[in-house]
């Protein structure tokens, strides 16, 4: 695996894993319908070589109308199914509009799955606006800014998330904007002691 930073892009040279292909196939549907989105989960650590099983991929999307959602639904239901409901009206009104995620997996399989959710606050709006582009050959993925992703993982407090944060921090330490990290550390109310304990030791 080789990683090269170029402007706001990360060029990633690797053989895509089955999980990578699953994610790339799904987000292509979002792109087909011009739905702005960003991947925010521990999958990003997997993408960059973290050797840990991960069956959920969290994706935030911009607020869209039901009509636009329905068009994307009609495309993805050809190969995928919603794990919460078979009714697109219910998926939109009962879940997405109320800031609950809908799970989406290939038909006949519950894993891996996408957790799709509308953005709901300024933190998530910033994440979507300042997403990073990852290129794998001719494929594109949009991921959360690494600084925010690392801190979000750290704030979860679970061992697997902390391990992801440590892995990404070590891998990208020279490329991180430390001022941005400090800003979001404060906003997320993460004690500076946690940064010292988990990232700087």
MDTraj code that builds the backbone (N, CA, C; nanometers):
import mdtraj as md
import numpy as np

residues = "UNK UNK UNK UNK UNK UNK UNK UNK UNK UNK UNK UNK UNK UNK UNK UNK UNK UNK UNK UNK UNK UNK UNK UNK UNK UNK UNK UNK UNK UNK UNK UNK UNK UNK UNK UNK UNK UNK UNK UNK UNK UNK UNK UNK UNK UNK UNK UNK UNK UNK UNK UNK UNK UNK UNK UNK UNK UNK UNK UNK UNK UNK UNK UNK UNK UNK UNK UNK UNK UNK UNK UNK UNK UNK UNK UNK UNK UNK UNK UNK UNK UNK UNK UNK UNK UNK UNK UNK UNK UNK UNK UNK UNK UNK UNK UNK UNK UNK UNK UNK UNK UNK UNK UNK UNK UNK UNK UNK UNK UNK UNK UNK UNK UNK UNK UNK UNK UNK UNK UNK UNK UNK UNK UNK UNK UNK UNK UNK UNK UNK UNK UNK UNK UNK UNK UNK UNK UNK UNK UNK UNK UNK UNK UNK UNK UNK UNK UNK UNK UNK UNK UNK UNK UNK UNK UNK UNK UNK UNK UNK UNK UNK UNK UNK UNK UNK UNK UNK UNK UNK UNK UNK UNK UNK UNK UNK UNK UNK UNK UNK UNK UNK UNK UNK UNK UNK UNK UNK UNK UNK UNK UNK UNK UNK UNK UNK UNK UNK UNK UNK UNK".split()
xyz = np.array([
    [0.0843, -0.1194, 0.0000],
    [0.0000, 0.0000, 0.0000],
    [0.0880, 0.1248, 0.0000],
    [0.0521, 0.2197, -0.0837],
    [0.1249, 0.3463, -0.0913],
    [0.0255, 0.4613, -0.0802],
    [0.0605, 0.5621, 0.0012],
    [-0.0267, 0.6773, 0.0238],
    [0.0479, 0.8037, -0.0161],
    [-0.0137, 0.8835, -0.1024],
    [0.0457, 1.0095, -0.1464],
    [-0.0564, 1.1204, -0.1282],
    [-0.0154, 1.2301, -0.0627],
    [-0.1013, 1.3471, -0.0472],
    [-0.0748, 1.4425, -0.1627],
    [-0.1832, 1.4891, -0.2252],
    [-0.1709, 1.5845, -0.3349],
    [-0.2845, 1.6851, -0.3243],
    [-0.2503, 1.8073, -0.2833],
    [-0.3511, 1.9108, -0.2582],
    [-0.4516, 1.8579, -0.1554],
    [-0.5810, 1.8537, -0.1915],
    [-0.6823, 1.8058, -0.0972],
    [-0.7166, 1.6595, -0.1208],
    [-0.6321, 1.5911, -0.1953],
    [-0.6592, 1.4515, -0.2281],
    [-0.5562, 1.3589, -0.1649],
    [-0.6013, 1.2377, -0.1411],
    [-0.5126, 1.1310, -0.0971],
    [-0.5146, 1.0255, -0.2068],
    [-0.3989, 0.9985, -0.2643],
    [-0.3878, 0.8964, -0.3685],
    [-0.3458, 0.7668, -0.3002],
    [-0.4311, 0.6669, -0.3071],
    [-0.4072, 0.5410, -0.2371],
    [-0.3855, 0.4297, -0.3390],
    [-0.2671, 0.3704, -0.3351],
    [-0.2360, 0.2589, -0.4248],
    [-0.2445, 0.1291, -0.3456],
    [-0.3435, 0.0482, -0.3778],
    [-0.3638, -0.0789, -0.3086],
    [-0.4600, -0.1640, -0.3906],
    [-0.4617, -0.2914, -0.3595],
    [-0.5628, -0.3792, -0.4177],
    [-0.6888, -0.3668, -0.3325],
    [-0.8002, -0.3213, -0.3898],
    [-0.9217, -0.3033, -0.3096],
    [-0.9676, -0.4344, -0.2464],
    [-1.0095, -0.4258, -0.1208],
    [-1.0641, -0.5410, -0.0499],
    [-1.2107, -0.5587, -0.0880],
    [-1.2722, -0.6728, -0.0539],
    [-1.4163, -0.6883, -0.0774],
    [-1.4976, -0.5773, -0.0112],
    [-1.4551, -0.5322, 0.1079],
    [-1.5266, -0.4237, 0.1753],
    [-1.5107, -0.2927, 0.0980],
    [-1.3905, -0.2669, 0.0477],
    [-1.3689, -0.1470, -0.0343],
    [-1.4628, -0.1474, -0.1549],
    [-1.4725, -0.2614, -0.2216],
    [-1.5573, -0.2712, -0.3404],
    [-1.7041, -0.2520, -0.3051],
    [-1.7454, -0.3061, -0.1907],
    [-1.8831, -0.2875, -0.1443],
    [-1.9134, -0.1391, -0.1251],
    [-1.8227, -0.0694, -0.0596],
    [-1.8426, 0.0737, -0.0333],
    [-1.8395, 0.1533, -0.1632],
    [-1.7425, 0.1249, -0.2490],
    [-1.7301, 0.2006, -0.3737],
    [-1.8508, 0.1800, -0.4645],
    [-1.9041, 0.0589, -0.4670],
    [-2.0232, 0.0327, -0.5481],
    [-2.1427, 0.1125, -0.4964],
    [-2.1575, 0.1189, -0.3632],
    [-2.2737, 0.1896, -0.3085],
    [-2.2624, 0.3406, -0.3278],
    [-2.1471, 0.3969, -0.2987],
    [-2.1365, 0.5432, -0.3096],
    [-2.1460, 0.5898, -0.4546],
    [-2.1220, 0.4988, -0.5484],
    [-2.1421, 0.5355, -0.6887],
    [-2.2887, 0.5706, -0.7144],
    [-2.3792, 0.5025, -0.6448],
    [-2.5220, 0.5342, -0.6574],
    [-2.5486, 0.6743, -0.6046],
    [-2.4872, 0.7091, -0.4916],
    [-2.5043, 0.8444, -0.4380],
    [-2.4531, 0.9478, -0.5377],
    [-2.3394, 0.9197, -0.5986],
    [-2.2850, 1.0130, -0.6976],
    [-2.3750, 1.0220, -0.8207],
    [-2.4332, 0.9092, -0.8595],
    [-2.5229, 0.9093, -0.9754],
    [-2.6385, 1.0076, -0.9576],
    [-2.6754, 1.0306, -0.8307],
    [-2.7894, 1.1178, -0.8017],
    [-2.7456, 1.2500, -0.7379],
    [-2.6170, 1.2797, -0.7506],
    [-2.5619, 1.4067, -0.6999],
    [-2.5962, 1.4303, -0.5526],
    [-2.5825, 1.3251, -0.4728],
    [-2.6067, 1.3353, -0.3290],
    [-2.4715, 1.3514, -0.2593],
    [-2.4486, 1.4668, -0.2022],
    [-2.3216, 1.4932, -0.1349],
    [-2.3141, 1.4071, -0.0093],
    [-2.2002, 1.3422, 0.0105],
    [-2.1881, 1.2448, 0.1190],
    [-2.0444, 1.2408, 0.1704],
    [-2.0283, 1.1808, 0.2882],
    [-1.8956, 1.1656, 0.3468],
    [-1.8946, 1.0422, 0.4364],
    [-1.7888, 0.9646, 0.4268],
    [-1.7720, 0.8448, 0.5102],
    [-1.7059, 0.8864, 0.6405],
    [-1.7639, 0.8452, 0.7532],
    [-1.7169, 0.8964, 0.8822],
    [-1.6741, 0.7882, 0.9805],
    [-1.6753, 0.6644, 0.9410],
    [-1.6641, 0.5572, 1.0399],
    [-1.5271, 0.4936, 1.0470],
    [-1.5190, 0.3894, 1.1305],
    [-1.3971, 0.3122, 1.1446],
    [-1.3540, 0.2436, 1.0168],
    [-1.4439, 0.2378, 0.9193],
    [-1.4051, 0.1804, 0.7901],
    [-1.2840, 0.2529, 0.7321],
    [-1.2713, 0.3813, 0.7608],
    [-1.1588, 0.4575, 0.7046],
    [-1.0261, 0.3969, 0.7500],
    [-1.0200, 0.3520, 0.8748],
    [-0.8978, 0.2863, 0.9218],
    [-0.8728, 0.1582, 0.8426],
    [-0.9798, 0.0828, 0.8134],
    [-0.9663, -0.0365, 0.7287],
    [-0.9148, 0.0004, 0.5898],
    [-0.9696, 0.1074, 0.5356],
    [-0.9298, 0.1532, 0.4025],
    [-0.7795, 0.1763, 0.3952],
    [-0.7234, 0.2289, 0.5047],
    [-0.5806, 0.2602, 0.5075],
    [-0.4971, 0.1514, 0.5760],
    [-0.5503, 0.0287, 0.5789],
    [-0.4670, -0.0839, 0.6176],
    [-0.4833, -0.1389, 0.7575],
    [-0.5727, -0.0815, 0.8374],
    [-0.5953, -0.1355, 0.9716],
    [-0.6545, -0.2753, 0.9589],
    [-0.5902, -0.3731, 1.0216],
    [-0.6324, -0.5128, 1.0098],
    [-0.7340, -0.5455, 1.1187],
    [-0.8577, -0.5042, 1.0950],
    [-0.9647, -0.5322, 1.1912],
    [-1.0951, -0.5494, 1.1144],
    [-1.1729, -0.6505, 1.1547],
    [-1.3014, -0.6737, 1.0899],
    [-1.3958, -0.5583, 1.1186],
    [-1.4574, -0.5081, 1.0143],
    [-1.5516, -0.3972, 1.0296],
    [-1.6696, -0.4228, 0.9374],
    [-1.7892, -0.4297, 0.9930],
    [-1.9059, -0.4658, 0.9129],
    [-2.0014, -0.3498, 0.8920],
    [-1.9745, -0.2336, 0.9537],
    [-2.0608, -0.1175, 0.9377],
    [-1.9811, -0.0002, 0.8814],
    [-2.0413, 0.0665, 0.7854],
    [-1.9790, 0.1838, 0.7243],
    [-2.0754, 0.3003, 0.7398],
    [-2.0373, 0.3990, 0.8200],
    [-2.1250, 0.5136, 0.8460],
    [-2.1045, 0.6207, 0.7398],
    [-2.2144, 0.6618, 0.6777],
    [-2.2098, 0.7644, 0.5739],
    [-2.3116, 0.8731, 0.6056],
    [-2.2638, 0.9961, 0.6117],
    [-2.3518, 1.1119, 0.6274],
    [-2.3840, 1.1679, 0.4905],
    [-2.5099, 1.2091, 0.4720],
    [-2.5473, 1.2723, 0.3460],
    [-2.6168, 1.4053, 0.3732],
    [-2.6139, 1.4916, 0.2732],
    [-2.6840, 1.6185, 0.2824],
    [-2.8346, 1.5925, 0.2929],
    [-2.9087, 1.6904, 0.3447],
    [-3.0542, 1.6802, 0.3433],
    [-3.1018, 1.6857, 0.1988],
    [-3.1839, 1.5900, 0.1606],
    [-3.2380, 1.5866, 0.0249],
    [-3.3890, 1.5713, 0.0319],
    [-3.4557, 1.6054, -0.0764],
    [-3.6010, 1.5905, -0.0816],
    [-3.6373, 1.4430, -0.0912],
    [-3.7622, 1.4131, -0.0600],
    [-3.8070, 1.2745, -0.0735],
    [-3.7976, 1.2291, -0.2186],
    [-3.8301, 1.3178, -0.3110],
    [-3.8256, 1.2816, -0.4524],
    [-3.6849, 1.2379, -0.4937],
    [-3.5853, 1.3102, -0.4465],
    [-3.4469, 1.2740, -0.4791],
    [-3.4078, 1.1441, -0.4093],
    [-3.4506, 1.1291, -0.2847],
    [-3.4224, 1.0053, -0.2121],
    [-3.4859, 0.8865, -0.2829],
    [-3.6099, 0.9036, -0.3286],
    [-3.6811, 0.7940, -0.3940],
    [-3.6090, 0.7488, -0.5204],
    [-3.5564, 0.8426, -0.5966],
    [-3.4832, 0.8060, -0.7178],
    [-3.3609, 0.7213, -0.6845],
    [-3.2895, 0.7585, -0.5786],
    [-3.1727, 0.6786, -0.5393],
    [-3.2168, 0.5430, -0.4845],
    [-3.3266, 0.5419, -0.4091],
    [-3.3817, 0.4171, -0.3542],
    [-3.4144, 0.3196, -0.4677],
    [-3.4800, 0.3679, -0.5713],
    [-3.5202, 0.2818, -0.6828],
    [-3.3994, 0.2224, -0.7536],
    [-3.2867, 0.2927, -0.7497],
    [-3.1654, 0.2358, -0.8084],
    [-3.1010, 0.1354, -0.7144],
    [-3.0848, 0.1715, -0.5873],
    [-3.0105, 0.0789, -0.5005],
    [-3.0901, -0.0460, -0.4654],
    [-3.2255, -0.0411, -0.4734],
    [-3.3022, -0.1597, -0.4369],
    [-3.2904, -0.2708, -0.5419],
    [-3.2274, -0.2416, -0.6546],
    [-3.2025, -0.3464, -0.7537],
    [-3.1034, -0.4492, -0.6997],
    [-3.0080, -0.4047, -0.6194],
    [-2.9056, -0.4949, -0.5656],
    [-2.8973, -0.4936, -0.4136],
    [-2.9561, -0.3914, -0.3512],
    [-2.9464, -0.3755, -0.2063],
    [-3.0860, -0.3768, -0.1449],
    [-3.0887, -0.3893, -0.0122],
    [-3.2146, -0.3781, 0.0603],
    [-3.1922, -0.2982, 0.1879],
    [-3.2969, -0.2280, 0.2284],
    [-3.2920, -0.1545, 0.3548],
    [-3.3241, -0.2516, 0.4673],
    [-3.2421, -0.2535, 0.5704],
    [-3.2589, -0.3477, 0.6810],
    [-3.3650, -0.3022, 0.7800],
    [-3.4100, -0.1778, 0.7701],
    [-3.5084, -0.1234, 0.8646],
    [-3.6508, -0.1355, 0.8150],
    [-3.6698, -0.1133, 0.6862],
    [-3.8041, -0.1103, 0.6296],
    [-3.7957, -0.1272, 0.4785],
    [-3.9004, -0.1855, 0.4224],
    [-3.9064, -0.2006, 0.2768],
    [-3.9785, -0.0838, 0.2113],
    [-4.0246, 0.0100, 0.2918],
    [-4.1048, 0.1225, 0.2438],
    [-4.0191, 0.2489, 0.2377],
    [-3.9946, 0.3040, 0.1192],
    [-3.9103, 0.4237, 0.1095],
    [-3.9692, 0.5448, 0.1813],
    [-4.1016, 0.5539, 0.1886],
    [-4.1643, 0.6651, 0.2612],
    [-4.1302, 0.6551, 0.4095],
    [-4.1385, 0.5340, 0.4634],
    [-4.1052, 0.5105, 0.6039],
    [-3.9564, 0.5361, 0.6287],
    [-3.8727, 0.4892, 0.5375],
    [-3.7277, 0.5085, 0.5528],
    [-3.6937, 0.6566, 0.5585],
    [-3.7611, 0.7346, 0.4768],
    [-3.7333, 0.8781, 0.4711],
    [-3.7915, 0.9514, 0.5913],
    [-3.9221, 0.9336, 0.6151],
    [-3.9911, 1.0135, 0.7177],
    [-3.9657, 0.9661, 0.8603],
    [-3.9646, 0.8352, 0.8819],
    [-3.9492, 0.7833, 1.0184],
    [-3.8029, 0.7744, 1.0611],
    [-3.7144, 0.7607, 0.9648],
    [-3.5731, 0.7431, 0.9985],
    [-3.4893, 0.8665, 0.9622],
    [-3.4679, 0.8900, 0.8349],
    [-3.3737, 0.9947, 0.7947],
    [-3.4127, 1.1330, 0.8449],
    [-3.5384, 1.1702, 0.8287],
    [-3.5813, 1.3038, 0.8712],
    [-3.5658, 1.3211, 1.0217],
    [-3.5791, 1.2119, 1.0971],
    [-3.5634, 1.2163, 1.2424],
    [-3.4200, 1.1870, 1.2866],
    [-3.3282, 1.1927, 1.1918],
    [-3.1846, 1.1740, 1.2186],
    [-3.1518, 1.0362, 1.2747],
    [-3.2274, 0.9363, 1.2289],
    [-3.1940, 0.7971, 1.2574],
    [-3.1346, 0.7365, 1.1304],
    [-3.0379, 0.6502, 1.1476],
    [-2.9738, 0.5881, 1.0315],
    [-3.0597, 0.4756, 0.9757],
    [-3.0505, 0.4576, 0.8452],
    [-3.1061, 0.3371, 0.7845],
    [-2.9895, 0.2474, 0.7456],
    [-3.0083, 0.1168, 0.7670],
    [-2.9060, 0.0202, 0.7302],
    [-2.9335, -0.0329, 0.5904],
    [-2.8296, -0.0426, 0.5100],
    [-2.8444, -0.0889, 0.3723],
    [-2.7374, -0.1941, 0.3453],
    [-2.7809, -0.3105, 0.2966],
    [-2.6879, -0.4191, 0.2669],
    [-2.7266, -0.4832, 0.1338],
    [-2.6365, -0.5627, 0.0802],
    [-2.6719, -0.6358, -0.0412],
    [-2.7842, -0.7341, -0.0090],
    [-2.8686, -0.7596, -0.1056],
    [-2.9825, -0.8479, -0.0842],
    [-2.9363, -0.9842, -0.0337],
    [-3.0043, -1.0326, 0.0707],
    [-2.9729, -1.1628, 0.1264],
    [-2.8585, -1.1632, 0.2252],
    [-2.8035, -1.0452, 0.2568],
    [-2.6912, -1.0372, 0.3502],
    [-2.7072, -0.9165, 0.4415],
    [-2.6773, -0.9343, 0.5694],
    [-2.6863, -0.8224, 0.6639],
    [-2.5513, -0.7557, 0.6866],
    [-2.4454, -0.8186, 0.6389],
    [-2.3122, -0.7622, 0.6594],
    [-2.2262, -0.7905, 0.5363],
    [-2.1442, -0.6925, 0.5005],
    [-2.1335, -0.5584, 0.5604],
    [-2.2563, -0.4749, 0.5269],
    [-2.2722, -0.3641, 0.5986],
    [-2.3856, -0.2769, 0.5701],
    [-2.3472, -0.1304, 0.5844],
    [-2.4247, -0.0491, 0.5144],
    [-2.4092, 0.0958, 0.5194],
    [-2.5060, 0.1514, 0.6223],
    [-2.4607, 0.2417, 0.7078],
    [-2.5490, 0.3173, 0.7966],
    [-2.5592, 0.4580, 0.7387],
    [-2.6715, 0.4864, 0.6762],
    [-2.6909, 0.6122, 0.6041],
    [-2.7734, 0.7090, 0.6876],
    [-2.7262, 0.8332, 0.6982],
    [-2.7889, 0.9281, 0.7906],
    [-2.7754, 1.0707, 0.7381],
    [-2.8784, 1.1535, 0.7635],
    [-2.8694, 1.2961, 0.7312],
    [-2.7768, 1.3663, 0.8310],
    [-2.7056, 1.4695, 0.7851],
    [-2.6299, 1.5520, 0.8789],
    [-2.7277, 1.6233, 0.9725],
    [-2.6829, 1.6497, 1.0970],
    [-2.7770, 1.7080, 1.1931],
    [-2.7218, 1.8256, 1.2725],
    [-2.5931, 1.8545, 1.2638],
    [-2.5389, 1.9648, 1.3440],
    [-2.4210, 2.0302, 1.2716],
    [-2.3685, 2.1361, 1.3327],
    [-2.2598, 2.2116, 1.2699],
    [-2.1343, 2.1273, 1.2524],
    [-2.1077, 2.0414, 1.3478],
    [-1.9907, 1.9532, 1.3399],
    [-1.9992, 1.8657, 1.2145],
    [-2.1173, 1.8083, 1.1907],
    [-2.1346, 1.7211, 1.0750],
    [-2.1383, 1.8006, 0.9449],
    [-2.1927, 1.9227, 0.9502],
    [-2.1916, 2.0075, 0.8313],
    [-2.0476, 2.0421, 0.7913],
    [-1.9643, 2.0708, 0.8910],
    [-1.8231, 2.0999, 0.8646],
    [-1.7562, 1.9772, 0.8027],
    [-1.7865, 1.8608, 0.8580],
    [-1.7287, 1.7364, 0.8076],
    [-1.7641, 1.7145, 0.6612],
    [-1.8900, 1.7390, 0.6273],
    [-1.9335, 1.7216, 0.4888],
    [-1.8701, 1.8258, 0.3970],
    [-1.8656, 1.9486, 0.4435],
    [-1.8117, 2.0573, 0.3608],
    [-1.6632, 2.0397, 0.3335],
    [-1.5891, 1.9907, 0.4325],
    [-1.4432, 1.9820, 0.4210],
    [-1.3951, 1.8375, 0.4041],
    [-1.4790, 1.7551, 0.3477],
    [-1.4428, 1.6144, 0.3257],
    [-1.3161, 1.6029, 0.2401],
    [-1.2456, 1.4923, 0.2591],
    [-1.1234, 1.4664, 0.1824],
    [-1.1536, 1.3655, 0.0720],
    [-1.0874, 1.3821, -0.0395],
    [-1.1026, 1.2903, -0.1519],
    [-0.9938, 1.1840, -0.1466],
    [-1.0353, 1.0576, -0.1555],
    [-0.9406, 0.9468, -0.1653],
    [-0.9587, 0.8829, -0.3025],
    [-0.8492, 0.8719, -0.3766],
    [-0.8536, 0.8096, -0.5089],
    [-0.7855, 0.6732, -0.5040],
    [-0.8579, 0.5729, -0.5516],
    [-0.8023, 0.4384, -0.5670],
    [-0.8203, 0.4020, -0.7141],
    [-0.7141, 0.4098, -0.7907],
    [-0.7227, 0.3938, -0.9363],
    [-0.8231, 0.4953, -0.9907],
    [-0.9305, 0.4480, -1.0547],
    [-1.0282, 0.5411, -1.1112],
    [-1.1497, 0.5601, -1.0207],
    [-1.1425, 0.5090, -0.8974],
    [-1.2528, 0.5202, -0.8021],
    [-1.2260, 0.6338, -0.7039],
    [-1.3348, 0.6924, -0.6530],
    [-1.3239, 0.8028, -0.5577],
    [-1.4088, 0.7738, -0.4351],
    [-1.3519, 0.8000, -0.3184],
    [-1.4258, 0.7962, -0.1923],
    [-1.4075, 0.9306, -0.1234],
    [-1.5105, 0.9753, -0.0540],
    [-1.5024, 1.0981, 0.0243],
    [-1.5056, 1.0615, 0.1722],
    [-1.4027, 1.1031, 0.2444],
    [-1.3928, 1.0688, 0.3861],
    [-1.3889, 1.1957, 0.4713],
    [-1.4197, 1.1784, 0.5967],
    [-1.4110, 1.2875, 0.6933],
    [-1.2683, 1.3409, 0.6990],
    [-1.2516, 1.4723, 0.7248],
    [-1.1163, 1.5216, 0.7516],
    [-1.0510, 1.4346, 0.8590],
    [-0.9279, 1.3974, 0.8372],
    [-0.8626, 1.3017, 0.9269],
    [-0.8571, 1.3512, 1.0709],
    [-0.8376, 1.4813, 1.0879],
    [-0.8301, 1.5376, 1.2233],
    [-0.9599, 1.5133, 1.2994],
    [-1.0725, 1.5348, 1.2306],
    [-1.2034, 1.5169, 1.2933],
    [-1.2318, 1.3692, 1.3155],
    [-1.1949, 1.2877, 1.2183],
    [-1.2185, 1.1441, 1.2298],
    [-1.1443, 1.0851, 1.3494],
    [-1.0196, 1.1231, 1.3657],
    [-0.9394, 1.0722, 1.4774],
    [-1.0016, 1.1116, 1.6106],
    [-1.0412, 1.2376, 1.6228],
    [-1.1003, 1.2845, 1.7484],
    [-1.2370, 1.2231, 1.7729],
    [-1.3145, 1.2042, 1.6673],
    [-1.4457, 1.1412, 1.6826],
    [-1.4308, 0.9981, 1.7314],
    [-1.3341, 0.9259, 1.6739],
    [-1.3077, 0.7895, 1.7199],
    [-1.2655, 0.7899, 1.8661],
    [-1.1789, 0.8830, 1.9011],
    [-1.1303, 0.8908, 2.0389],
    [-1.2442, 0.9208, 2.1355],
    [-1.3363, 1.0070, 2.0937],
    [-1.4462, 1.0469, 2.1824],
    [-1.5453, 0.9346, 2.2072],
    [-1.5476, 0.8334, 2.1189],
    [-1.6402, 0.7213, 2.1384],
    [-1.6068, 0.6436, 2.2655],
    [-1.4785, 0.6340, 2.2944],
    [-1.4364, 0.5711, 2.4194],
    [-1.4262, 0.4200, 2.4161],
    [-1.4675, 0.3578, 2.3047],
    [-1.4586, 0.2124, 2.2950],
    [-1.3193, 0.1723, 2.2467],
    [-1.2748, 0.0563, 2.2903],
    [-1.1382, 0.0138, 2.2599],
    [-1.1106, 0.0113, 2.1098],
    [-1.2050, -0.0432, 2.0311],
    [-1.1821, -0.0535, 1.8868],
    [-1.1708, 0.0853, 1.8223],
    [-1.2514, 0.1814, 1.8710],
    [-1.2459, 0.3168, 1.8158],
    [-1.1164, 0.3872, 1.8550],
    [-1.0735, 0.3659, 1.9793],
    [-0.9472, 0.4244, 2.0243],
    [-0.8309, 0.3672, 1.9437],
    [-0.8361, 0.2364, 1.9158],
    [-0.7310, 0.1747, 1.8347],
    [-0.7284, 0.2330, 1.6937],
    [-0.8476, 0.2603, 1.6383],
    [-0.8538, 0.3237, 1.5061],
    [-0.7930, 0.4636, 1.5104],
    [-0.8261, 0.5388, 1.6158],
    [-0.7722, 0.6748, 1.6303],
    [-0.6195, 0.6709, 1.6391],
    [-0.5673, 0.5801, 1.7186],
    [-0.4222, 0.5673, 1.7337],
    [-0.3560, 0.5289, 1.6012],
    [-0.4191, 0.4377, 1.5312],
    [-0.3644, 0.3911, 1.4034],
    [-0.3573, 0.5050, 1.3016],
    [-0.4675, 0.5788, 1.2881],
    [-0.4718, 0.6882, 1.1907],
    [-0.3782, 0.8023, 1.2293],
    [-0.3695, 0.8319, 1.3593],
    [-0.2807, 0.9390, 1.4043],
    [-0.1353, 0.9043, 1.3729],
    [-0.0973, 0.7815, 1.4006],
    [0.0402, 0.7386, 1.3739],
    [0.0697, 0.7405, 1.2235],
    [-0.0278, 0.6961, 1.1440],
    [-0.0079, 0.6862, 0.9998],
    [0.0032, 0.8232, 0.9328],
    [-0.0776, 0.9201, 0.9817],
    [-0.0878, 1.0496, 0.9139],
    [-0.0341, 1.1666, 0.9958],
    [0.0415, 1.1374, 1.0994],
    [0.0851, 1.2411, 1.1932],
    [0.1467, 1.3622, 1.1240],
    [0.2292, 1.3396, 1.0232],
    [0.2994, 1.4502, 0.9570],
    [0.2073, 1.5343, 0.8690],
    [0.0898, 1.4831, 0.8375],
    [-0.0022, 1.5535, 0.7476],
    [-0.1161, 1.6234, 0.8212],
    [-0.1269, 1.6031, 0.9508],
    [-0.2420, 1.6540, 1.0258],
    [-0.2282, 1.8022, 1.0578],
    [-0.3410, 1.8704, 1.0591],
    [-0.3484, 2.0106, 1.1010],
    [-0.3741, 2.0113, 1.2514],
    [-0.2706, 2.0345, 1.3293],
    [-0.2825, 2.0246, 1.4747],
    [-0.3679, 2.1362, 1.5335],
    [-0.3703, 2.2515, 1.4686],
    [-0.4575, 2.3604, 1.5154],
    [-0.6043, 2.3218, 1.4998],
    [-0.6364, 2.2582, 1.3887],
    [-0.7737, 2.2112, 1.3676],
    [-0.8091, 2.1032, 1.4691],
    [-0.7144, 2.0160, 1.4984],
    [-0.7392, 1.9121, 1.5982],
    [-0.7676, 1.9729, 1.7343],
    [-0.6921, 2.0739, 1.7711],
    [-0.7128, 2.1378, 1.9009],
    [-0.8495, 2.2045, 1.9068],
    [-0.8901, 2.2663, 1.7971],
    [-1.0224, 2.3298, 1.7920],
    [-1.1321, 2.2273, 1.8170],
    [-1.1253, 2.1150, 1.7483],
    [-1.2310, 2.0155, 1.7632],
    [-1.2161, 1.9349, 1.8914],
    [-1.0953, 1.9231, 1.9420],
    [-1.0797, 1.8594, 2.0737],
    [-1.1592, 1.9363, 2.1770],
    [-1.1503, 2.0695, 2.1704],
    [-1.2230, 2.1547, 2.2639],
    [-1.3735, 2.1435, 2.2423],
    [-1.4169, 2.1464, 2.1158],
    [-1.5599, 2.1396, 2.0863],
    [-1.6201, 2.0054, 2.1268],
    [-1.5441, 1.8986, 2.1111],
    [-1.5927, 1.7658, 2.1478],
    [-1.5723, 1.7351, 2.2957],
    [-1.5107, 1.8320, 2.3665],
    [-1.4873, 1.8185, 2.5111],
    [-1.4047, 1.6938, 2.5442],
    [-1.3022, 1.6721, 2.4648],
    [-1.2099, 1.5622, 2.4912],
    [-1.0972, 1.6150, 2.5788],
    [-1.0745, 1.5569, 2.6953],
    [-0.9673, 1.6057, 2.7829],
    [-0.8317, 1.5973, 2.7131],
    [-0.7503, 1.6992, 2.7326],
    [-0.6168, 1.6970, 2.6715],
    [-0.5366, 1.5770, 2.7214],
    [-0.5701, 1.5307, 2.8426],
    [-0.5021, 1.4127, 2.8971],
    [-0.5249, 1.2897, 2.8093],
    [-0.6434, 1.2818, 2.7466],
    [-0.6731, 1.1680, 2.6591],
    [-0.5871, 1.1722, 2.5338],
    [-0.5635, 1.2937, 2.4833],
    [-0.4751, 1.3080, 2.3672],
    [-0.3353, 1.2597, 2.4029],
    [-0.2878, 1.3037, 2.5184],
    [-0.1537, 1.2638, 2.5625],
    [-0.1453, 1.1137, 2.5856],
    [-0.2499, 1.0574, 2.6445],
    [-0.2489, 0.9157, 2.6812],
    [-0.2541, 0.8247, 2.5589],
    [-0.3434, 0.8571, 2.4652],
    [-0.3690, 0.7639, 2.3554],
    [-0.2951, 0.7966, 2.2255],
    [-0.2656, 0.9224, 2.2020],
    [-0.2072, 0.9590, 2.0731],
    [-0.0602, 0.9961, 2.0797],
    [-0.0159, 1.0529, 2.1898],
    [0.1197, 1.1073, 2.1958],
    [0.2187, 1.0196, 2.2707],
    [0.1738, 0.9042, 2.3158],
    [0.2652, 0.8145, 2.3880],
    [0.3123, 0.7017, 2.2986],
])
top = md.Topology()
chain = top.add_chain()
for i, resn in enumerate(residues, 1):
    res = top.add_residue(resn, chain, resSeq=i)
    for name in ("N", "CA", "C"):
        top.add_atom(name, md.element.get_by_symbol(name[0]), res)
traj = md.Trajectory(xyz[None], top)
